[in-house]
């Protein structure tokens, strides 16, 4: 079992996936770095991270079995 | 036919947990809907139908043909008319018992406090980040509950900010402390939107308003709900109240805060110029005016000469246009021209590029002043 990543909005367009699983990552900051390395199109994109459905800061630890959501802001109306 | 006044709301009054008291609370409430577009139309129609006593509507825009597929309050003969005036007339027919107050202006730092002070609850139904941050900050400073909604292509977000009868209330800045760069987030104009999406999200906003006012159900307090209507994937996430970093701490700071600059980190202050500045500069140097509105928005009698390169096809078309040394992008309100500027800066790094503050109306007004 790894870490389940849910991808929303424009991020899903860049990653070309709405959901994926990664092996292991220390915290939110490490996840952001890993994602930019694997998907350079994410560089400069603004998004928040929710771990187990709670919006968290970059220092928040991520454990195996967690569900992580990547959410960009929407502006349309 | 004689109408029995009590019959209008009978189907919601008989609802379990609702009753005549909840209906009274709706009748006494004053709600301001900012933006009468894709989100604002359904919010307004359902709140008026539900019997919310006073509903303010603020929007300085006019109805356009490309609005009609999602802004279902407006009909084909309404094209060209003031949105709030059309909405006012139609809501009087829908429910003459509610008071509709039409504010035919865009909300700005200059008028937001006066507007908000007349209402108990605010609905953010706008379509740009500068307005969203400004409204959220003003609601925080004035302690007004804010029902937020936003859409992007097939996805929508709903949340309730500045409201929590049981403790700390979170703010839009707790969710998104930093605004995205221009062009980073999808906009309905550039990327499109399925008409039903703002309908669904607007109805959820109306639902949150009714729940808060009537005291029924569990509103999305300190929560962001997201739905993808292409596959019905949904997610509800908790937002922790934070330190509101970067938020103006007082009314004075708020008045000095430049929300336009804050939300366009890639467009420097120098790149966004006012119409009168452009007019002066055009006397000295050659300029190309590129109008990035969609083709159907551009009027034949616009009083300035420009080349139309719609934002929807901007990336592919702009390279084929012969440009002067100085280039200014213009649009209806000054939002899309910033997106165009951002794209163009990558294509023409050597050229002097600008965008027009407040859109073509500012140019037209200037020409008009000259003629009279």
Interface residues (C-beta under 8 A of the other chain):
Chain A: X6 X8 X9 X10 X18 X44 X45 X46 X48 X50 X53 X54 X55 X69 X71 X72 X73 X74 X75 X76 X77
Chain B: X35 X37 X38 X39 X40 X124 X125 X126 X127 X128 X129 X132 X149 X150 X151 X152 X153 X155 X156 X157 X174 X175 X176 X178 X179 X180 X181 X184 X185 X186 X187 X188 X193 X198 X224 X226 X228 X231 X233 X235 X236 X237 X238 X239 X240
